[in-house]
Amino acid sequence: MLFKNSILLITTLLLSSACTTSHITLDTKKDIISISLNDNKLLEVTGQALYQDNIDLIHIKTYQYVYDVNSHIITYEESVAKNGYFFQYSLSKIVNIIFNDFYSKKIKSIGNIDLYVLKSKIYKEKTLYLLTENINKKKIVFLYGMNKASFHQIITALDSNKVLNFHSKTTKSTYNINTKTYKDFIQSNWNHKNIILDTLVAKRAFKPHK
């Protein structure tokens, strides 16, 4: 009986681990960035929109948003493969391709989210703390700009599945810089080389009906 109970417990743990899902989402109408684990919203912050851009490349469309969250500049990017195409590589390889000005170190995976520390190849003091998610190989999400302390708080929240008590203010941004400067907070490199030479996306093979 004890043996059967042990097998049941191990099976339950494995199933619960396999079913872990985590997501990074942006509500563009309310300017709310959220991180959730198994439908439990662990983090929700409201930012002030500073900059928005769309990049329309062959087979990929990328949406970029820059926010002021409690005087921290946070960048959210969402890249979608167009109909009939998919992102064919692992998140690690995609990060290396898109953030090719940085050395990347994967810290861990929690559910669907991978967490990385990126070190600039040019400026030694420059570090990015990155969260990324691959949604069914059709959509890639990047979230970065938080400081080291916030990054590790997010890891702890995801590990423990506990809500992160982080209250964002909705006061007017104190940043007094122009649109061109806001764009500098976007650290990714989306270009045709990524699509063609690095074959970031591939065409799905459709099986003919019998």
Number of C-alpha atoms within 10 A of each C-alpha: 6 7 8 9 10 11 12 12 12 12 12 12 12 11 11 10 12 10 11 13 15 22 21 20 18 20 10 10 6 11 16 19 20 16 23 22 24 13 11 14 17 21 21 19 17 20 25 21 18 19 19 16 12 13 13 14 15 13 19 23 16 18 15 18 23 24 25 24 24 19 16 14 21 23 25 22 21 19 21 20 22 16 11 13 18 20 25 16 15 10 19 15 13 20 22 15 19 16 17 16 17 22 15 22 14 15 11 11 17 16 19 16 24 19 24 22 18 21 18 16 14 9 10 8 8 11 18 19 20 21 24 25 23 20 14 10 17 18 18 19 21 22 21 22 24 19 14 13 9 14 20 14 14 22 17 14 19 22 13 11 16 16 18 17 11 12 12 15 15 14 12 11 17 9 12 8 9 10 11 9 11 19 17 9 17 19 16 16 13 18 14 15 12 16 18 13 8 11 13 22 23 16 14 12 8 7 6 5 4 3
